[in-house]
Amino acid sequence: MATDLHELLRTLRVWAPEVTELPSFDPESTPDDPLPLFTEWFAEAVAAGQTEPHTMTLATSDEDGMPDARIVMLHGADPDGWSFATHATSRKGRHLAARPYAALTFYWPVHGRQIRVRGPVTVAPAEAAQTDLRVRSTGALAAALTGHQSEVLGSVEELARASEEAWEQAARNPTTEAASWTLYRLRPDTVEFFQGDARRRHVRLAYRREPGTGTERWTKELLWP
Ligand SMILES: Cc1cc2nc3c(=O)[nH]c(=O)nc-3n(C[C@H](O)[C@H](O)[C@H](O)COP(=O)(O)O)c2cc1C
């Protein structure tokens, strides 16, 4: 029997009380900089058992301005920016070369929280990408060594062969360099925190970096939900 998508959709809700606890959020008592608040919400998502809180949607646009988005892993967030890694030769890598600007979205349903980060993207030094890869798993290195990301694949057997070789090489030599593997840093212009509310009075707090100031200065404003 065919699945009735619309019937299924009608049965679903967001923020069911059995799985979601909506914390109160007072924007008045937030830090001047978005990074400590991001770190706090991230730690709270981890503590509450949120699955894969370190995955995020990365949105880029191609040279004609057409958007695209996919999930990647967060590798870090510090004053230099939010970092992620991928192949420079992949579709998103080509987008970032043409238009070095991106948006990241995190969603942590366990607390009804969303965070949106936007800004220019730069390429970290090559050694930083290799060091970052080295501290990850053999599987991460094998995946990076498999390469060809976003190219058309002839068959699943072709992937199996390339992957097998990459796993062997990753296990034999954990310091092998993955040529196109690149660490990117998004230095935000804006960071928005969304706290869901059961009465739909969601709190949206947007941080905007003050342009031209040498030191870190952010403006905070509330947005209608
Ligand atoms: C949970 C999850 C984590 C992922 N993490 C990464 C990642 O960190 N880097 C990456 O290049 N691709 C990652 N991917 C695969 C990407 O979503 C995407 O399929 C791939 O990077 C090709 O994207 P592109 O063709 O737009 O370049 C991940 C996928 C999932 C589902």
The ligand as a Tripos MOL2 file, in Angstrom:
@<TRIPOS>MOLECULE
LIG
   31    33     1     0     0
SMALL
NO_CHARGES

@<TRIPOS>ATOM
      1 C1         25.6260   13.6600    9.0410 C.3       1 LIG1
      2 C2         26.4230   14.0670    7.8350 C.ar      1 LIG1
      3 C3         27.6640   14.6610    7.9920 C.ar      1 LIG1
      4 C4         28.3950   15.0570    6.8800 C.ar      1 LIG1
      5 N1         29.5970   15.6870    7.0610 N.ar      1 LIG1
      6 C5         30.2930   16.1010    5.9840 C.ar      1 LIG1
      7 C6         31.4960   16.8500    6.1530 C.ar      1 LIG1
      8 O1         31.9130   17.2060    7.2750 O.2       1 LIG1
      9 N2         32.1830   17.2070    5.0410 N.ar      1 LIG1
     10 C7         31.7470   16.8760    3.7780 C.ar      1 LIG1
     11 O2         32.4380   17.1980    2.8120 O.2       1 LIG1
     12 N3         30.5920   16.1970    3.5850 N.ar      1 LIG1
     13 C8         29.8470   15.8190    4.6420 C.ar      1 LIG1
     14 N4         28.6630   15.1440    4.4700 N.ar      1 LIG1
     15 C9         28.2020   14.8880    3.0770 C.3       1 LIG1
     16 C10        27.5500   16.1650    2.5050 C.3       1 LIG1
     17 O3         26.2440   16.3360    3.0550 O.3       1 LIG1
     18 C11        27.4520   16.1380    0.9650 C.3       1 LIG1
     19 O4         26.7410   15.0060    0.5400 O.3       1 LIG1
     20 C12        28.8350   16.1330    0.3190 C.3       1 LIG1
     21 O5         29.7500   16.9390    1.0220 O.3       1 LIG1
     22 C13        28.7500   16.6290   -1.1240 C.3       1 LIG1
     23 O6         28.1980   17.9370   -1.1520 O.3       1 LIG1
     24 P1         28.3730   18.9190   -2.4090 P.3       1 LIG1
     25 O7         28.1190   18.0830   -3.6340 O.co2     1 LIG1
     26 O8         27.3650   19.9980   -2.2420 O.co2     1 LIG1
     27 O9         29.7870   19.4620   -2.3930 O.co2     1 LIG1
     28 C14        27.8860   14.7950    5.5720 C.ar      1 LIG1
     29 C15        26.6300   14.2110    5.4190 C.ar      1 LIG1
     30 C16        25.8990   13.8690    6.5360 C.ar      1 LIG1
     31 C17        24.5200   13.2600    6.3270 C.3       1 LIG1
@<TRIPOS>BOND
     1     1     2 1
     2     2     3 ar
     3     2    30 ar
     4     3     4 ar
     5     4     5 ar
     6     4    28 ar
     7     5     6 ar
     8     6     7 ar
     9     6    13 1
    10     7     8 2
    11     7     9 ar
    12     9    10 ar
    13    10    11 2
    14    10    12 ar
    15    12    13 ar
    16    13    14 ar
    17    14    15 1
    18    14    28 ar
    19    15    16 1
    20    16    17 1
    21    16    18 1
    22    18    19 1
    23    18    20 1
    24    20    21 1
    25    20    22 1
    26    22    23 1
    27    23    24 1
    28    24    25 2
    29    24    26 1
    30    24    27 1
    31    28    29 ar
    32    29    30 ar
    33    30    31 1
@<TRIPOS>SUBSTRUCTURE
     1 LIG1         1 GROUP 0 **** ****
